[in-house]
Amino acid sequence: MIEIEAIGTIHTPYSAKDFCPSQPVEREEGEARLVVDPRFEAGLADLAGFRYIYAIFHLHAQDQEPTMQVKPPWAKGVSVGLFASRSPNRPARIGISVVRLKKIEANVLTTGLIDVYDGTPLLDIKPYIKELDAKADANYGWIEGLDGHQHLLDHIRGIPHAHHEHKHHHHHHDD
């Protein structure tokens, strides 16, 4: 058993009673506030220069027993191993998001939306550094095997895209 002390609390528009998106959205509507315990405020020095940060948090509202096979809701019924998924239902209930850092005022960070319930315990913050964190040769693993995976990725990321542009030339469903 490991005990981890939260460094603060994440405030979002999502109450545990409502819907909560299952992936970070890249749209800019909405904000989250990361309220860091004043004891740790000095640790925020020099962070404001970064455009993106990692927020690491405890998915405290997750009360289901994790299963080792999951069906991501967007993956057309495909079943994959839990650790090959981004399911929030995990043994250690640790979540991580890369979010846009908008401003820091004293011990409060205003960021883009984070896909967690209001009141989620914040465990750590780290800067997202372009060359270290963006792997140019990263791939899509099992997602590449899904029909129309590029279109699916747009949905997952919450990127607005026009459906009428999808003429579906390359993969006729009736071959």
Rosetta blueprint (number, residue, H / E / L):
1 M L
2 I L
3 E L
4 I L
5 E L
6 A L
7 I L
8 G E
9 T E
10 I E
11 H E
12 T L
13 P L
14 Y L
15 S L
16 A L
17 K L
18 D L
19 F L
20 C L
21 P L
22 S L
23 Q L
24 P L
25 V L
26 E L
27 R L
28 E L
29 E L
30 G L
31 E E
32 A E
33 R E
34 L E
35 V E
36 V E
37 D L
38 P H
39 R H
40 F H
41 E H
42 A H
43 G H
44 L H
45 A L
46 D L
47 L H
48 A H
49 G H
50 F L
51 R L
52 Y E
53 I E
54 Y E
55 A E
56 I E
57 F E
58 H E
59 L L
60 H L
61 A L
62 Q L
63 D L
64 Q L
65 E L
66 P L
67 T L
68 M L
69 Q E
70 V E
71 K L
72 P L
73 P L
74 W L
75 A L
76 K L
77 G L
78 V L
79 S L
80 V E
81 G E
82 L H
83 F H
84 A H
85 S L
86 R L
87 S L
88 P L
89 N L
90 R L
91 P L
92 A L
93 R L
94 I E
95 G E
96 I E
97 S E
98 V E
99 V E
100 R E
101 L E
102 K E
103 K E
104 I E
105 E E
106 A L
107 N L
108 V E
109 L E
110 T E
111 T E
112 G E
113 L L
114 I L
115 D L
116 V L
117 Y L
118 D L
119 G L
120 T E
121 P E
122 L E
123 L E
124 D E
125 I E
126 K E
127 P E
128 Y L
129 I L
130 K H
131 E H
132 L H
133 D H
134 A L
135 K L
136 A L
137 D L
138 A L
139 N L
140 Y L
141 G H
142 W H
143 I H
144 E H
145 G H
146 L L
147 D L
148 G L
149 H H
150 Q H
151 H H
152 L H
153 L H
154 D H
155 H H
156 I H
157 R H
158 G L
159 I L
160 P L
161 H L
162 A L
163 H H
164 H H
165 E H
166 H L
167 K L
168 H L
169 H L
170 H L
171 H L
172 H L
173 H L
174 D L
175 D L
